[in-house]
Amino acid sequence: MRQHLNTLFVTREGAYLAKDGAAVDVRHAGQSLLRVPLHNLDGIVALGWDIGASAALMAACAEAGVTLSFCTPHGRFQAAVRGFTPGNVLLRRAQYRASDDADAATALARPMICAKIANARLLILRALRDHGANPALETATRALDRSTREAAAATNLDALRGIEGDAASVYFAAFGLLVRAPGFEFSGRIRRPPTDRVNALLSFCYSLLAHDCRSALESVGLDAAVGFLHRDRPGRPSLALDLMEEFRPVLADRCVLSLINRRQIQSSDFVARETGAMELSDNARKRVLTAWQERKQDHLQHPFLEEPLRLGLLPFIQARLLARHLRGDLDGYPAFLAR
């Protein structure tokens, strides 16, 4: 079983990542700020416009299976460093065949979207349990329940995308009612760029989740660029975007709500850019990263494996189950359904 290790987040502009023996050395202005053994890391995420890394460190990360990702300060993925794709070439051939076969791709994407909608509904149900009846939220749960059944019956990718889009509209219309702190108005999902505080937090956490899913897929030998629901596009980790769908409400959305409703993040922790984009301040970004790591340490009972595990291992477990299905060891892909 894979061990849950740490992710090293580097946020200081002008930092330089170097290899020092079997460790990564984070340097700034010629001084060493931090030294972490590579074998203690799942991944490294550089969040900034001016953060560099040595070729020796990139090679060491590739050899050790540590994904090194470069993102903008607000979390948008830019590039990643990885070594040779591990795993059996037959597994990747099976993945490519399934991606090119519309029926097979639909059969794989369907449980992912069903799980996403069901997990989103569960998040709203928990809010109703904790805070009492709310007609708008109750209406949303009924609509999401219908969407889950419709997704389970979808026979093609276009229909599945349409159902997922409608469910997302319902979910994000209700999501603003789950935000209970002043200064965090939310009227709907806005992506590029996020123009309000809640969307800025969502986009940042989704970027972190995409990094984890990409690392998980590559660790089992799957090609993160070839998905089933998301169309192929140069530079786009389509399979990572597919896999993360079922984790969005469980990992990212709950983390965002906790940060806001527990007042760990304040409305003053954001910077409005001239472009209209809203971004986290440097100090706030560090608090989000700490909360993200703590959230990944929480435990749950996996519904398919019936074993306790940390939340941070979910992408790796699901990537392994997906690989087992593509190899023919499982009749279907058992997407993650939260309880």
Phi, psi and omega per residue, in radians:
M1 nan 2.366 3.117
R2 -1.167 2.434 3.078
Q3 -1.508 2.537 3.085
H4 -1.452 1.967 -3.121
L5 -1.871 -3.100 -3.088
N6 -1.609 2.740 2.948
T7 -1.888 2.277 3.106
L8 -1.588 2.085 3.096
F9 -1.835 2.214 3.128
V10 -2.001 2.072 -3.042
T11 -2.051 -0.153 -3.061
R12 -1.388 2.121 3.085
E13 -1.096 2.442 -3.123
G14 1.489 0.010 3.115
A15 -1.240 2.703 3.123
Y16 -2.337 2.272 -3.113
L17 -1.762 2.156 -3.095
A18 -2.232 2.787 3.058
K19 -1.569 2.262 3.088
D20 -2.272 1.639 -3.036
G21 1.166 -2.156 3.117
A22 -1.772 0.447 -3.084
A23 -2.269 2.830 3.002
V24 -1.725 2.288 -3.114
D25 -1.933 2.051 3.120
V26 -1.594 2.049 -3.060
R27 -2.072 2.659 3.075
H28 -2.637 2.235 3.140
A29 0.939 0.675 3.074
G30 1.422 -0.002 -3.127
Q31 -1.974 2.528 3.098
S32 -1.440 2.152 -3.136
L33 -1.698 -0.549 -3.037
L34 -2.791 2.498 3.106
R35 -2.334 2.141 -3.068
V36 -2.272 2.222 3.076
P37 -1.063 2.375 -3.119
L38 -1.086 -0.551 -3.084
H39 -1.255 -0.123 3.065
N40 -1.625 0.024 -2.992
L41 -2.009 2.451 2.922
D42 -1.475 -0.680 -3.074
G43 -2.869 2.936 3.063
I44 -2.236 2.261 3.131
V45 -2.144 2.052 3.085
A46 -1.690 2.070 -3.095
L47 -1.952 1.624 -3.114
G48 3.040 2.936 3.128
W49 -1.540 -0.379 -3.002
D50 -2.336 1.026 3.090
I51 -2.108 2.174 -3.081
G52 -1.997 2.988 3.126
A53 -2.584 2.576 -3.140
S54 -1.389 2.712 3.096
A55 -1.101 -0.612 3.139
A56 -1.122 -0.685 3.116
L57 -1.203 -0.730 3.116
M58 -1.017 -0.742 3.126
A59 -1.140 -0.714 3.135
A60 -1.140 -0.701 3.107
C61 -1.116 -0.748 3.130
A62 -1.071 -0.738 -3.125
E63 -1.207 -0.609 -3.094
A64 -1.507 -0.085 -3.116
G65 1.317 0.435 3.112
V66 -1.723 2.017 -3.129
T67 -1.318 2.217 3.103
L68 -1.875 1.934 -3.074
S69 -1.955 2.465 3.072
F70 -1.974 2.187 -3.108
C71 -2.259 2.823 3.020
T72 -1.218 2.920 3.142
P73 -0.987 -0.548 -3.138
H74 -1.646 0.220 2.921
G75 1.757 -0.011 -3.136
R76 -1.260 2.258 -3.081
F77 -1.145 2.377 3.104
Q78 -1.973 -0.916 -3.089
A79 -2.836 2.849 3.104
A80 -2.456 2.663 3.096
V81 -1.926 2.244 3.091
R82 -2.573 2.789 3.131
G83 -1.605 -2.709 3.106
F84 -1.106 2.482 3.135
T85 -1.166 2.140 -3.133
P86 -1.363 3.082 3.013
G87 1.635 3.052 -3.088
N88 -1.365 2.292 3.126
V89 -1.073 -0.464 3.112
L90 -1.134 -0.579 3.092
L91 -1.127 -0.789 -3.134
R92 -1.178 -0.625 3.076
R93 -1.095 -0.702 3.102
A94 -1.127 -0.663 3.088
Q95 -1.094 -0.787 -3.119
Y96 -1.149 -0.687 3.117
R97 -1.118 -0.750 3.139
A98 -1.131 -0.664 3.133
S99 -1.142 -0.610 -3.118
D100 -1.436 -0.258 -3.131
D101 -1.705 1.997 -3.045
A102 -1.029 -0.718 -3.124
D103 -1.195 -0.747 3.132
A104 -1.149 -0.711 3.124
A105 -1.108 -0.700 3.107
T106 -1.119 -0.730 -3.139
A107 -1.106 -0.521 3.122
L108 -1.455 -0.682 -3.114
A109 -1.288 -0.523 -3.052
R110 -0.995 -0.897 -3.139
P111 -1.147 -0.520 3.101
M112 -1.117 -0.764 -3.118
I113 -1.289 -0.667 3.068
C114 -1.030 -0.753 -3.141
A115 -1.164 -0.694 3.117
K116 -1.028 -0.849 -3.089
I117 -1.174 -0.734 3.135
A118 -1.120 -0.689 3.133
N119 -1.216 -0.599 3.063
A120 -1.144 -0.728 3.109
R121 -1.086 -0.705 -3.138
L122 -1.109 -0.639 3.115
L123 -1.067 -0.721 3.119
I124 -1.224 -0.678 3.116
L125 -1.078 -0.648 3.106
R126 -1.143 -0.646 3.087
A127 -1.133 -0.700 3.095
L128 -1.122 -0.679 3.112
R129 -1.132 -0.699 -3.054
D130 -1.413 -0.538 -2.982
H131 -2.110 0.047 3.068
G132 1.629 3.095 -3.041
A133 -1.120 2.513 3.067
N134 -2.624 1.967 -3.060
P135 -0.973 -0.695 -3.107
A136 -1.151 -0.719 3.126
L137 -1.214 -0.652 3.111
E138 -1.132 -0.680 3.081
T139 -1.113 -0.694 3.134
A140 -1.121 -0.704 -3.140
T141 -1.127 -0.653 3.114
R142 -1.174 -0.704 3.117
A143 -1.137 -0.704 3.130
L144 -1.209 -0.581 3.060
D145 -1.098 -0.736 3.089
R146 -1.125 -0.708 -3.137
S147 -1.121 -0.631 3.107
T148 -1.090 -0.776 3.128
R149 -1.158 -0.689 3.108
E150 -1.128 -0.712 3.118
A151 -1.118 -0.675 3.134
A152 -1.121 -0.431 -3.123
A153 -1.739 -0.008 -3.097
A154 -1.113 2.410 -3.071
T155 -1.911 -0.067 3.103
N156 -2.638 2.889 -3.044
L157 -1.186 -0.646 3.140
D158 -1.092 -0.762 3.102
A159 -1.103 -0.708 -3.136
L160 -1.126 -0.725 3.110
R161 -1.122 -0.687 3.119
G162 -1.120 -0.750 3.123
I163 -1.131 -0.751 3.129
E164 -1.102 -0.709 3.116
G165 -1.111 -0.748 3.111
D166 -1.131 -0.737 3.130
A167 -1.120 -0.683 3.117
A168 -1.106 -0.676 3.113
S169 -1.092 -0.755 3.113
V170 -1.129 -0.790 -3.083
Y171 -1.100 -0.858 -3.090
F172 -1.279 -0.391 3.002
A173 -1.164 -0.582 3.115
A174 -1.486 -0.411 -3.027
F175 -1.044 -0.635 -3.141
G176 -1.067 -0.487 3.118
L177 -1.282 -0.293 3.108
L178 -1.482 -0.268 3.124
V179 -1.482 2.099 -2.976
R180 -2.070 0.272 3.125
A181 -1.925 2.459 3.107
P182 -1.177 2.625 3.117
G183 1.534 0.082 -3.116
F184 -2.187 1.036 3.110
E185 -1.203 2.488 -3.102
F186 -2.538 2.098 -3.119
S187 -1.990 -0.052 -3.136
G188 2.755 2.925 -3.080
R189 -1.359 2.176 3.055
I190 -2.218 2.179 -2.944
R191 -1.780 -1.073 -2.926
R192 -2.154 1.746 -0.124
P193 -1.583 2.817 3.019
P194 -1.182 2.281 -3.033
T195 -1.907 0.085 3.040
D196 -2.409 2.996 -2.997
R197 -1.177 -0.739 -3.118
V198 -1.142 -0.775 3.114
N199 -1.116 -0.623 3.099
A200 -1.098 -0.730 3.106
L201 -1.167 -0.759 3.127
L202 -1.050 -0.830 -3.118
S203 -1.075 -0.708 -3.135
F204 -1.117 -0.822 -3.127
C205 -1.203 -0.587 3.075
Y206 -1.138 -0.607 3.088
S207 -1.142 -0.703 3.095
L208 -1.129 -0.723 3.129
L209 -1.139 -0.682 3.114
A210 -1.098 -0.679 3.082
H211 -1.043 -0.816 -3.113
D212 -1.113 -0.709 -3.132
C213 -1.197 -0.688 3.111
R214 -1.103 -0.778 3.113
S215 -1.065 -0.722 -3.116
A216 -1.108 -0.778 -3.131
L217 -1.126 -0.752 3.139
E218 -1.168 -0.516 -3.115
S219 -1.198 -0.429 3.128
V220 -1.765 0.042 3.060
G221 1.672 0.147 3.103
L222 -1.533 2.706 3.124
D223 -1.564 1.931 -3.062
A224 -1.174 -0.228 -3.089
A225 -1.551 -0.205 -3.044
V226 -1.980 1.799 -3.068
G227 -1.812 -3.027 -3.135
F228 -2.005 -0.740 3.116
L229 -1.600 -0.852 3.135
H230 -1.384 2.330 -3.092
R231 -1.256 2.655 3.102
D232 -1.137 2.402 3.083
R233 -2.665 2.359 -3.128
P234 -0.926 2.255 3.113
G235 1.417 0.009 -3.090
R236 -1.758 2.170 3.110
P237 -1.415 1.284 -2.955
S238 -1.051 -0.716 -3.131
L239 -1.214 -0.598 3.064
A240 -1.107 -0.667 3.093
L241 -1.175 -0.621 3.052
D242 -1.103 -0.884 -3.027
L243 -1.122 -0.640 -3.053
M244 -1.290 -0.216 -3.105
E245 -0.965 -0.803 -3.066
E246 -1.264 -0.265 -3.121
F247 -1.702 -0.219 -3.064
R248 -0.932 -0.947 -3.128
P249 -1.161 -0.613 -3.019
V250 -1.301 -0.801 -3.064
L251 -1.692 -0.985 -2.994
A252 -1.361 -0.921 -3.031
D253 -1.135 -0.717 3.119
R254 -1.152 -0.626 3.095
C255 -1.107 -0.766 3.139
V256 -1.096 -0.804 -3.141
L257 -1.099 -0.706 3.120
S258 -1.106 -0.764 -3.131
L259 -1.060 -0.716 -3.098
I260 -1.342 -0.890 -3.016
N261 -1.255 -0.426 3.068
R262 -1.591 0.105 3.093
R263 1.095 0.446 3.050
Q264 -1.292 -0.436 3.045
I265 -2.126 2.288 -3.123
Q266 -1.836 2.837 3.119
S267 -1.111 -0.400 3.137
S268 -1.396 -0.031 -3.093
D269 -1.523 0.261 -3.080
F270 -2.159 2.680 3.123
V271 -2.121 2.223 3.096
A272 -1.588 2.178 -3.134
R273 -1.582 2.866 3.136
E274 -1.123 -0.445 3.129
T275 -1.304 -0.147 -3.069
G276 1.703 -0.154 -3.137
A277 -1.270 2.523 3.056
M278 -1.882 2.239 -3.092
E279 -2.260 2.647 3.039
L280 -1.229 2.507 3.006
S281 -1.248 2.898 -3.100
D282 -1.040 -0.811 -3.116
N283 -1.151 -0.689 3.128
A284 -1.147 -0.673 3.135
R285 -1.044 -0.672 3.125
K286 -1.156 -0.644 3.108
R287 -1.177 -0.660 3.092
V288 -1.123 -0.743 3.141
L289 -1.110 -0.684 3.092
T290 -1.114 -0.789 3.127
A291 -1.114 -0.654 3.119
W292 -1.088 -0.785 3.123
Q293 -1.138 -0.694 3.120
E294 -1.156 -0.681 3.107
R295 -1.071 -0.667 -3.131
K296 -1.225 -0.248 3.111
Q297 -1.498 -0.227 3.128
D298 -1.115 2.643 -3.114
H299 -1.839 2.682 3.008
L300 -2.647 2.943 3.062
Q301 -1.689 2.055 -3.130
H302 -1.202 2.203 -3.025
P303 -1.186 -0.470 -3.129
F304 -1.596 -0.827 -3.130
L305 -1.348 -0.370 -3.095
E306 0.976 0.753 3.097
E307 -2.289 2.547 3.060
P308 -1.317 2.462 3.088
L309 -2.728 2.882 3.115
R310 -1.380 2.590 3.131
L311 -1.006 -0.617 -3.114
G312 -1.100 -0.321 3.134
L313 -1.539 -0.160 -3.074
L314 -0.944 -0.854 3.134
P315 -1.020 -0.649 -3.133
F316 -1.232 -0.684 3.104
I317 -1.129 -0.808 -3.104
Q318 -1.197 -0.611 3.069
A319 -1.110 -0.686 3.114
R320 -1.147 -0.722 3.116
L321 -1.149 -0.656 3.079
L322 -1.102 -0.738 3.110
A323 -1.115 -0.695 3.124
R324 -1.108 -0.675 3.110
H325 -1.159 -0.773 -3.127
L326 -1.130 -0.533 3.082
R327 -1.352 -0.180 -3.141
G328 1.640 0.146 -3.130
D329 -1.426 -0.382 3.101
L330 -2.177 2.473 -3.113
D331 -1.179 -0.550 3.141
G332 -2.576 2.934 3.109
Y333 -1.524 2.057 -3.140
P334 -1.501 1.611 -3.138
A335 -1.112 2.767 -3.085
F336 -1.433 2.156 3.079
L337 -2.003 2.037 -3.137
A338 -1.229 2.736 3.127
R339 -2.142 nan nan
